[in-house]
Amino acid sequence: MADRMVEAGTAIVTGGAGGIGKATVRRLLDMGLSVFIVDADEKSLDTVLSEFGSASGRLDGCRADVMDERQVTQAVDRAVARFGDIYALVHIAGGAGPKRARDIEDFQLQEWAHVMDLNLTSAFLAARAVVPMMRKRRAGRIVVFSSIIAGGEKGPLTTVTGRLPYATAKAALLGFTSQLAKDLAEFGITVNALMPGLILGEQGTRIRDKFDNLAPEQRAALLNGYPGGRPGTGEEVAAAVGFLLSDSAGFVSGVALPVDGAYR
Ligand SMILES: NC(=O)c1ccc[n+]([C@@H]2O[C@H](COP(=O)([O-])OP(=O)(O)OC[C@H]3O[C@@H](n4cnc5c(N)ncnc54)[C@H](O)[C@@H]3O)[C@@H](O)[C@H]2O)c1
């Protein structure tokens, strides 16, 4: 059964057209929330909107780049115009960037900054755009996406492209979460981070396709650190988001929650 919501509100889900995002959108709709997706990939966004039937009247979205200050503000304005004040921000958009490199000297400043902006600065921009509304209502939920990679990963590169800036940005998100949670607690706003392990969304989503295209021995090596011998699913992450957004989680804040099948 979906987590209970006393008063269904509106959630913005950035990256809602991706693997984890799609499962999360489905979960939040099941919980009775209205969902506004913000995603840079127009084609995937359109697919998700039509697949879930925006006709239900509780789902909409727009194309926007979460690294762009103006586009983030405009997207939040559109969400508010469509569904009213924002109850929850689920900031899923992120990634390790197009540059595949392991050694520090192989990163240009611009490549480093891109991964910082995509994962970290975007969280600042998105949260800054919704917090005034939440503060006024004295209620709100913010969930950001860190990763198990925040703790560093030994050995050669696997599927993660820019591992060093990615680990750095995902670790910095934990500090962001701790501080913002303390700053906003008196206003009834919770702020939490998820730390997923390897998560495969449904067929056709990016990480799933990447994983499926690996040689069997590469797949086995990737799963080696997982005691259960399997990756997680988008639904398993979405369930954790659902709990953090539910009424039951009002006193859970400033947490970095691993969803990684005991990988650590
Ligand atoms: N899948 C995993 O194994 C895993 C593990 C740990 C952490 N994470 C984190 O979880 C989040 C989601 O991962 P996923 O597996 O769903 O990835 P994904 O690539 O399937 O989805 C990411 C979504 O974000 C969107 N996006 C990318 N850049 C954007 C931008 N600049 N502006 C707006 N939207 C943008 C993409 O279009 C895509 O729809 C990411 O933050 C990722 O770092 C994923």
The ligand as an ORCA input file, in Angstrom:
! r2SCAN-3c Opt
* xyz 0 1
  N      21.212      4.438    -11.277
  C      22.160      4.311    -10.390
  O      22.816      3.267    -10.304
  C      22.469      5.440     -9.439
  C      23.261      5.165     -8.316
  C      23.540      6.201     -7.417
  C      23.038      7.462     -7.641
  N      22.273      7.695     -8.749
  C      21.770      9.055     -8.943
  O      20.372      8.982     -9.098
  C      19.933      9.979    -10.000
  C      19.124      9.367    -11.127
  O      19.842      8.357    -11.758
  P      19.202      7.483    -12.926
  O      19.800      6.150    -12.862
  O      17.727      7.615    -12.927
  O      19.821      8.241    -14.203
  P      19.181      8.582    -15.602
  O      20.295      9.046    -16.458
  O      18.324      7.464    -16.071
  O      18.208      9.798    -15.270
  C      18.656     11.104    -15.067
  C      17.592     12.040    -15.594
  O      18.037     13.371    -15.349
  C      17.874     14.125    -16.530
  N      18.887     15.181    -16.587
  C      20.218     15.019    -16.807
  N      20.823     16.224    -16.842
  C      19.853     17.146    -16.647
  C      19.851     18.549    -16.588
  N      20.974     19.258    -16.745
  N      18.678     19.194    -16.362
  C      17.524     18.491    -16.215
  N      17.470     17.151    -16.270
  C      18.613     16.487    -16.475
  C      18.052     13.140    -17.675
  O      17.439     13.611    -18.874
  C      17.392     11.896    -17.111
  O      16.014     11.857    -17.435
  C      21.183     10.733    -10.453
  O      21.355     11.875     -9.641
  C      22.284      9.727    -10.196
  O      23.510     10.366    -10.002
  C      21.971      6.724     -9.642
*
